[in-house]
Amino acid sequence: MAFTRCNAMTFLTLSMSLVLIACSDSSNNSFPETSASCENSAAQALQVCAGSVNTAQRACYSDQDVACDDGNPSIIDAQNTLQNTLENSCTDGEFMGLSLDATVGRLQADCSAQPASIAWRTYGGPQGSVLPNATPEQRNCLNTAHETVSQFFDNSLAAISVCLTAEDCDAAAVTVNQQTAAASAAATIGEACPTLSDLIAVEPDRYVAMAEQQVDCSVAVLHDDAEPFQLDCGPSNVDVMPVRGEWSMLVLDGDKWGTMCGDGTDYAIHIRLAPEGYPVDNVIAALEGGGVCLFENDCRSRIASSPQLFNAQDPRPPGSGIMGDDMDNPFANWTKVYLPYCNQDVFMGGGVFETFSDFEVPRYGAVNLRAGMRVTRDIIWKEMDGAGDTGFRPDLLTALFGGFSAGAYGTMYNYPFVLDTLQWLRTTAFPDAGGGLDNGTDAGVRSLGPIKIPVWNAQPLLPSYCFSGECAVGPEIYKAMSPRLQQVPEQRMLVVSNQKDTTQQIDAFFTNEAQWINAMRSAYCDTKDLAGIDWFLTSDSKNSVHVVTIRPEFYYGEVAGERMVDWFDRAINDPTSLIDRAEEGNFVTDIPGSLPFPCALPQ
């Protein structure tokens, strides 16, 4: 369906009024020509750069079905223009106390990241997974959506920046006008793209709302004082600033963040900023485990017998293995975040109540996790901007994002959010003891995915390159994620587990232990050659071991000649040299019916 002239004119009129209401200058320039301040120049330069990169990305997907590469001349020109503008307008220390080089790097990073996120969301990741099978009408729909939301982003950023740099900022008027423009943009997209959610999982209003949050992040990049706007991103969004080097529990305001636990209480996270003297932007974020309840009887039973599973303010972070402070652990002095699990939905729930015969279970797992990660981002941002140097740069942040048991499932389902939305590109995922393997029956992960994804409102939170029911299955996620990974070498999924794991086996509805071990070994062989997918399988065939990275005997133990701790360190510091680690062990002898790996193991 075509982008109609009527809707186009309505949307563009509303978008331009975002700028005009904040600035009485009748010039065609979005910013006052008479202003030569560094802040004004920076804001204008970023808006112009982002607009050019948005246009370039749309052209790359239209012509090549993938995102632009690093050598795209239009993007290079846009980045160079931004740099020249800043070098002609700013001096060392003038922009938020940063050096001129740091200022240029900060704005260039945002100019690249925000258009990339919009494009990935629209076309199915950097790999453009939506496009190969799209009809011409669907391609036009996606291009219209991208063009409309890009224009909305550009004009919103311009309007807020103009207002903030004006003598008399009417923030309320700008906000009202932005809301009207957002509704108009969603309507334009909805008319051009009535099947948008079938193509990329999200409805037009949510698609525009996600761009609105990006606007807030770019405003925070540009302005250290964004009052009177209430930004949903950045240092001004921080409610409590924790002390460095000490664990703090932060209870999130449910009204602000939209969060909730299974017992109706507020969600909470635990955070320990890196001690003084260590980089605060080296981050390990870990998701708590705790099983899953899917049906009325098991949910009723868990609520009665284990109410602590539905509350986030009781759990405490693990203090051993990968989360430990042992100086043999290379991550001991990283910023650490622990995200409790309190909705029994494997961190997939999109903020709804699942209704059973006489009770309801709030399914808010993904909402809680993502709010906790955004809180973490904003705290780190505030700390780094306050320290000067380069300020906060998401493209330079290094992170390990992982989880245990149900938290491993949550890692797989939410890793795209960390890469695509938070824009923490140097993030390595490590799902530990939650492989999402399918048993091949009607009571398996593959069969339950299409049922629970819509009931839990999970689809809008899954990436545009994997949101069908089969994307509940671990190996299917690996296959869908692999083409998106390794924009930088650290982008990897480290699949970690002991091969004998009765808890994981039962949670995935395998009744036979040998069948479980064989399924894991087959999953390894089927996915081991995928780019960015790496395995570390421990080999205790005598004992059922559930979760290994926080158990010192396994974290500091060897498989195939390499300690797990050293393997994780290599994944961060020398990722291109990483080799899968798995052994035959004594499984075939100790567990009747188990079979050797159906492929050769690396030496």
C-alpha positions in Angstrom: 0.0 0.0 0.0 1.4 3.4 -1.0 2.4 6.2 1.4 -0.6 8.4 0.7 -0.1 12.1 0.0 -2.8 13.1 2.5 -1.2 11.1 5.4 2.3 12.2 4.4 1.4 15.9 4.4 -0.5 15.5 7.7 2.5 13.8 9.4 5.1 16.1 8.0 3.1 19.2 9.0 2.8 17.9 12.6 6.5 16.9 12.6 7.7 20.3 11.5 5.4 22.0 14.0 7.5 20.2 16.7 10.4 22.4 15.7 8.4 25.6 14.9 6.6 25.6 18.2 10.0 25.7 20.0 11.5 28.4 17.8 10.0 31.5 16.2 12.8 31.8 13.6 11.2 31.4 10.2 14.4 30.1 8.6 14.3 26.7 6.8 17.0 25.5 9.2 15.8 23.5 12.1 18.1 25.5 14.4 18.5 29.2 14.8 21.1 30.4 12.4 22.3 33.1 14.7 23.4 30.6 17.4 27.0 29.5 17.2 27.4 27.9 20.6 28.9 24.5 21.0 25.7 23.0 22.4 23.6 24.4 19.5 26.1 23.2 16.9 26.4 19.8 18.4 22.6 19.3 18.5 22.2 20.5 14.9 25.2 18.3 13.7 23.8 15.2 15.4 20.3 15.7 13.9 21.7 16.3 10.4 24.0 13.3 10.7 21.3 11.0 12.0 19.0 12.0 9.1 21.7 11.3 6.6 22.5 7.9 8.1 18.8 7.0 8.3 18.5 7.7 4.6 21.6 5.7 3.8 20.5 2.7 5.8 17.1 2.6 4.0 18.9 2.7 0.7 21.3 -0.2 1.7 18.4 -2.4 2.7 16.5 -1.5 -0.4 19.4 -2.2 -2.7 21.3 -5.0 -0.9 18.8 -6.5 1.6 21.3 -5.9 4.5 22.5 -3.0 6.6 25.2 -0.6 5.3 28.8 -1.8 5.8 31.5 0.3 7.5 32.7 1.6 4.2 29.4 3.2 3.1 30.4 6.5 1.5 27.2 8.3 2.6 27.6 7.4 6.2 31.3 8.2 6.1 30.4 11.7 4.7 27.8 12.2 7.4 30.2 11.3 10.1 32.9 13.6 8.6 30.5 16.5 8.3 29.6 16.0 12.0 33.2 16.0 13.0 34.0 19.1 11.0 31.1 21.0 12.5 32.2 20.2 16.0 35.8 21.0 15.4 34.7 24.4 14.0 32.4 25.1 16.9 33.7 23.5 20.1 36.9 23.4 22.1 38.3 21.1 24.7 36.1 21.0 27.7 33.3 23.1 26.2 30.9 20.2 25.7 30.0 18.6 29.1 33.6 19.0 30.2 34.8 16.5 27.5 37.7 16.8 25.2 37.0 17.7 21.6 38.0 14.2 20.5 35.6 12.7 23.1 32.8 15.0 22.0 33.2 14.0 18.4 33.4 10.3 19.3 30.3 10.5 21.6 28.1 12.1 18.9 29.4 10.0 16.0 28.6 6.9 18.1 25.0 8.1 18.6 24.7 9.1 15.0 25.5 5.5 14.0 23.7 3.7 16.8 20.2 5.3 16.7 19.7 4.9 12.9 21.1 1.4 13.1 18.5 0.4 15.8 15.6 1.9 13.8 16.8 0.0 10.7 17.4 -3.3 12.5 13.9 -3.2 14.0 12.4 -2.5 10.6 14.2 -4.9 8.3 15.0 -7.9 10.5 18.4 -7.1 12.1 21.6 -6.2 10.4 21.1 -9.3 8.2 17.8 -8.0 6.9 16.0 -11.3 7.6 12.6 -9.9 6.7 13.5 -8.9 3.1 14.3 -12.1 1.1 10.7 -13.4 1.3 9.0 -10.0 1.3 6.7 -9.0 -1.6 7.0 -5.7 -3.3 4.0 -4.4 -1.3 5.7 -5.5 1.9 8.9 -3.9 1.0 7.1 -0.6 0.3 5.3 -1.0 3.7 8.6 -1.4 5.5 10.3 1.5 3.7 7.3 3.7 4.5 7.5 2.7 8.1 11.2 3.4 8.2 11.0 6.7 6.4 8.1 7.9 8.6 9.6 7.0 11.9 13.0 8.4 10.8 11.4 11.7 10.1 9.6 11.6 13.4 12.9 10.9 15.2 14.8 13.7 13.4 12.1 16.3 14.0 11.5 15.3 17.6 15.2 15.5 18.4 15.4 18.9 16.7 12.4 20.3 18.5 13.6 19.3 22.0 17.1 20.6 21.4 15.8 23.9 20.0 13.7 24.3 23.1 16.5 23.5 25.5 18.8 26.0 23.9 16.2 28.7 23.7 15.8 31.4 26.3 12.2 30.5 27.0 11.5 26.8 26.5 7.8 25.8 26.3 8.5 22.1 27.1 4.8 21.4 27.7 3.8 22.6 24.2 6.7 20.6 22.6 5.6 17.5 24.5 2.0 17.8 23.5 2.9 18.4 19.9 5.3 15.4 19.9 2.5 13.2 21.2 0.3 14.4 18.3 3.1 13.8 15.8 3.7 10.3 17.2 0.0 9.4 16.8 0.0 10.7 13.3 3.2 8.8 12.4 1.6 5.5 13.8 -1.5 6.2 11.8 0.5 6.8 8.6 2.5 3.6 9.2 -0.7 1.6 10.0 -2.4 2.6 6.7 0.7 1.9 4.7 1.6 -1.3 6.6 -1.5 -3.0 8.1 0.5 -6.2 8.5 3.5 -4.7 10.2 3.2 -7.0 13.3 3.2 -10.0 11.0 6.4 -8.8 9.4 8.4 -7.5 12.4 6.4 -8.4 15.5 5.4 -4.9 16.6 2.3 -2.8 15.9 2.7 0.8 14.6 2.1 2.5 17.9 4.8 0.5 19.6 7.1 0.9 16.7 6.9 4.7 17.0 7.1 4.6 20.8 10.4 2.7 20.6 11.7 5.6 18.4 10.5 8.1 21.0 12.6 6.4 23.7 15.6 6.7 21.3 14.9 10.4 21.0 15.2 10.7 24.8 18.5 8.9 24.7 19.9 11.2 22.0 18.7 14.2 23.9 20.6 12.9 26.9 23.7 12.5 24.8 23.5 16.2 23.8 22.3 17.9 26.9 23.5 17.4 30.5 20.5 19.4 31.7 17.3 18.4 29.9 14.9 20.0 32.4 12.0 20.6 32.0 11.7 17.5 29.8 11.2 14.3 31.7 13.6 12.0 29.8 13.1 8.3 29.8 16.8 7.7 29.2 20.1 8.9 30.5 21.5 10.4 33.8 18.5 12.5 34.6 16.4 9.3 34.7 18.4 7.9 37.7 16.4 7.8 40.9 19.1 6.4 43.3 22.8 6.4 42.7 24.5 3.4 44.4 27.9 3.6 46.1 30.8 2.1 44.1 32.1 -1.2 45.2 29.1 -2.1 47.4 26.0 -4.1 46.6 22.8 -2.1 46.6 19.2 -3.3 46.1 17.1 -0.9 44.0 13.4 -1.2 44.1 11.9 -0.1 40.9 8.7 2.1 40.9 6.1 0.1 39.1 4.2 3.1 38.0 7.3 4.6 36.3 8.8 1.4 34.8 5.7 -0.7 34.2 7.2 -3.5 36.3 5.6 -6.1 38.6 6.4 -9.4 40.3 4.1 -12.4 40.5 2.9 -11.6 43.9 2.0 -8.0 42.9 5.1 -6.4 44.6 7.6 -4.1 43.0 10.5 -5.5 41.1 14.0 -5.0 42.4 17.6 -5.4 41.1 20.9 -5.7 42.8 23.8 -3.7 41.5 27.5 -3.2 42.5 29.3 -0.6 40.5 33.0 -1.5 39.9 35.2 -0.4 42.8 37.1 2.9 42.4 40.1 2.4 40.1 38.3 -0.1 37.9 36.3 0.6 34.7 32.6 1.0 35.5 31.7 0.1 31.9 32.9 -3.5 32.2 29.6 -5.1 33.2 28.4 -8.6 34.1 24.6 -8.9 34.3 23.2 -12.2 35.6 19.6 -13.5 35.5 18.3 -15.6 38.4 16.9 -19.0 37.8 13.9 -20.7 39.4 12.0 -23.0 37.1 8.8 -22.2 35.2 5.1 -22.7 35.8 3.0 -23.1 32.6 -0.3 -24.7 33.6 -2.9 -24.0 36.2 -2.0 -26.9 38.5 1.8 -26.3 38.6 1.3 -22.5 39.0 -1.2 -23.1 41.9 1.2 -25.5 43.5 4.2 -23.1 43.2 2.3 -20.2 44.6 1.3 -22.3 47.6 4.6 -24.0 48.3 7.2 -21.5 47.1 5.8 -17.9 47.3 9.4 -16.6 47.3 9.6 -17.5 43.6 7.1 -14.7 42.9 9.0 -11.9 44.8 12.2 -10.0 43.7 13.1 -8.4 47.0 14.2 -11.6 48.8 16.9 -13.1 46.4 20.5 -12.2 46.9 23.3 -12.3 44.3 25.5 -15.4 44.1 29.0 -14.7 45.3 31.0 -17.5 43.7 32.3 -18.6 40.3 31.8 -16.1 37.6 30.0 -13.8 40.1 32.6 -14.2 42.7 35.2 -11.8 44.1 38.1 -14.3 43.9 41.0 -12.5 42.3 41.5 -15.5 40.0 38.2 -14.5 38.5 38.9 -11.9 35.7 35.4 -10.4 36.3 35.8 -9.9 40.1 36.0 -6.1 39.8 33.6 -5.6 37.0 30.3 -3.8 37.6 27.9 -6.6 38.6 24.1 -6.6 38.2 21.8 -9.3 39.5 18.3 -9.5 38.0 15.9 -11.5 40.2 13.2 -13.8 38.6 9.7 -13.4 39.9 7.1 -14.2 37.3 7.8 -17.9 36.4 7.8 -17.0 32.7 11.5 -17.5 31.8 11.8 -13.7 31.5 9.5 -13.7 28.4 6.4 -12.0 29.8 5.3 -8.8 28.1 3.3 -7.3 31.0 0.0 -9.1 31.1 -2.0 -11.3 33.6 -2.4 -14.9 32.6 -5.9 -15.9 33.9 -6.6 -19.4 35.3 -9.9 -20.6 36.7 -9.8 -18.7 40.0 -6.4 -16.8 40.1 -4.1 -14.8 37.9 -0.3 -14.8 37.4 1.4 -11.5 36.3 3.7 -12.3 33.4 6.1 -9.4 33.4 9.5 -11.2 33.1 10.8 -9.4 30.0 9.4 -6.1 31.1 11.2 -6.4 34.5 14.5 -7.5 33.0 14.6 -4.7 30.5 13.7 -2.1 33.0 16.5 -3.4 35.2 18.9 -3.2 32.4 17.8 0.4 31.5 18.3 1.4 35.1 21.7 -0.1 35.0 22.5 1.7 31.8 21.4 5.1 33.2 23.4 4.6 36.4 26.6 3.8 34.5 25.9 6.7 32.2 25.6 9.1 35.1 28.7 7.8 36.7 30.8 8.0 33.5 29.5 11.5 32.5 30.3 12.7 35.9 33.9 11.4 35.6 34.6 13.1 32.3 37.2 11.4 30.1 35.1 10.0 27.2 31.8 10.1 29.1 29.4 7.3 28.5 29.8 5.4 25.2 27.6 2.3 24.8 29.7 1.3 21.8 32.8 1.0 24.1 31.1 -0.8 27.0 32.0 -4.4 27.4 29.4 -6.8 28.9 28.7 -10.3 29.9 24.9 -10.9 29.8 23.9 -14.3 31.1 21.7 -16.3 33.4 21.2 -19.5 35.2 18.4 -22.1 34.5 15.3 -20.1 33.7 17.7 -17.1 33.5 19.5 -19.0 30.7 16.2 -19.0 28.7 15.8 -15.3 29.6 19.3 -14.7 28.2 18.5 -16.2 24.9 15.2 -14.3 24.6 16.6 -11.0 25.7 20.1 -10.9 24.2 18.7 -9.1 21.1 17.4 -6.3 23.3 20.9 -5.7 24.8 22.4 -5.6 21.3 19.7 -3.9 19.3 18.0 -1.5 21.8 20.6 -0.8 24.5 23.2 -0.8 21.7 25.8 -2.6 23.9 27.4 -4.1 20.8 30.4 -5.6 22.8 28.2 -7.9 24.8 28.7 -11.7 25.1 25.8 -13.8 26.2 26.1 -16.9 28.4 23.0 -19.0 28.9 23.9 -21.5 31.6 21.8 -24.7 32.0 18.8 -23.6 30.0 19.2 -24.8 26.4 15.5 -24.8 25.5 15.9 -28.2 23.9 12.8 -29.8 22.3 11.7 -33.4 23.1 9.8 -33.8 19.8 6.4 -34.3 21.4 3.3 -32.2 21.8 4.5 -31.5 25.4 7.8 -29.9 24.3 9.3 -26.5 24.0 8.5 -26.2 20.3 4.8 -27.1 20.8 4.4 -24.8 23.9 6.1 -21.8 22.3 3.2 -20.9 19.9 0.8 -21.2 22.9 2.6 -19.2 25.5 4.2 -16.5 23.4 0.8 -14.8 22.6 -0.7 -15.6 26.0 2.3 -13.9 27.7 2.3 -11.0 25.2 5.9 -11.9 24.4 5.9 -11.4 20.6 6.4 -7.6 20.6 9.5 -8.1 22.8 11.1 -10.7 20.6 13.4 -9.5 17.8 12.1 -9.0 14.2 14.4 -11.9 13.1 12.9 -14.5 15.5 9.5 -14.1 17.0 7.5 -17.2 15.9 6.6 -20.0 18.2 9.6 -22.0 17.2 11.8 -19.2 18.6 11.2 -20.6 22.0 13.6 -23.4 21.1 17.3 -22.8 21.9 18.9 -24.2 18.7 16.3 -22.3 16.6 17.3 -19.1 18.4 21.0 -19.8 17.8 20.3 -20.2 14.0 18.3 -17.0 13.9 20.8 -15.0 15.9 23.9 -16.2 14.2 23.6 -14.0 11.1 23.1 -11.0 13.4 26.2 -11.7 15.5 29.9 -10.8 15.2 29.5 -7.2 14.1 32.3 -7.1 16.6 34.2 -10.2 17.7 32.7 -10.2 21.3 29.2 -10.7 20.0 28.8 -14.4 20.9 26.4 -16.8 22.5 28.3 -19.0 25.0 26.2 -22.1 25.6 27.2 -23.6 28.9 25.9 -26.7 30.7 26.7 -30.0 32.3 25.6 -32.8 30.0 23.9 -34.7 32.9 21.3 -32.3 34.3 18.1 -33.8 35.6 16.6 -30.4 36.5 17.0 -29.0 33.0 15.9 -32.3 31.5 12.6 -32.3 33.5 11.9 -28.6 32.8 12.2 -29.3 29.1 9.8 -32.3 29.5 12.3 -35.1 28.7 11.3 -38.3 30.6 14.4 -40.2 29.6 17.9 -39.1 30.7 19.7 -40.7 27.8 17.2 -39.0 25.4 18.1 -35.7 27.0 21.9 -36.2 26.7 21.5 -37.4 23.1 19.4 -34.3 22.3 22.1 -32.0 23.8 24.8 -33.7 21.9 22.9 -33.4 18.7 22.1 -29.7 19.3 25.8 -29.1 19.8 26.7 -30.8 16.5 23.9 -29.1 14.6 24.9 -25.6 15.8 28.7 -25.7 16.6 29.7 -24.3 13.2 27.3 -21.3 13.4 29.1 -18.0 13.6 29.1 -16.6 17.1 27.7 -19.7 18.7 30.2 -21.4 21.1 29.8 -24.3 23.5 31.4 -25.4 26.8 29.9 -28.7 28.1 31.2 -30.1 31.4 31.2 -33.9 31.7 30.2 -35.1 35.1 28.4 -38.3 34.2 28.0 -39.5 37.8 26.1 -36.5 39.3 23.3 -34.4 38.0 24.7 -30.8 37.9 22.4 -27.9 37.3 24.2 -24.5 36.6 27.9 -24.6 36.4 29.3 -21.1 36.0 28.7 -20.2 39.7 30.1 -23.5 41.0 33.8 -23.1 41.6 34.6 -26.7 41.0 33.4 -26.3 37.5 34.2 -22.7 36.8 37.8 -23.3 37.7 37.8 -26.9 36.3 39.0 -28.1 32.9 37.2 -29.5 29.9 39.4 -30.7 27.0 42.5 -29.0 28.5 41.0 -25.5 29.2 39.6 -24.1 32.4 36.2 -22.6 32.1 37.4 -19.3 33.7 40.1 -19.0 31.1 37.7 -19.8 28.3 35.4 -17.0 29.4 38.4 -14.6 29.7 39.4 -15.6 26.2 35.8 -14.9 25.0 36.2 -11.3 26.1 39.9 -10.6 25.4 40.7 -12.8 22.4 37.3 -14.0 21.1 38.5 -15.0 17.6 40.6 -17.7 19.1 37.8 -19.3 21.1 37.3 -23.1 20.6 34.4 -25.2 21.7 35.0 -27.3 24.7 33.3 -30.7 25.1 34.3 -34.3 25.9 32.9 -37.7 25.4 33.4 -38.5 29.1 31.9 -41.7 30.5 28.3 -41.0 29.5 27.9 -44.0 27.1 29.1 -46.3 29.9 27.4 -44.7 32.8 24.0 -43.9 31.3 22.5 -46.7 29.2 21.1 -45.5 25.9 23.3 -42.4 25.7 25.2 -42.2 22.4 28.5 -40.6 21.4 28.6 -37.2 19.9 27.4 -37.5 16.3 30.2 -35.3 15.2 33.9 -34.9 15.8 34.9 -32.9 18.9 37.6 -30.1 18.6 41.0 -31.1 19.8 
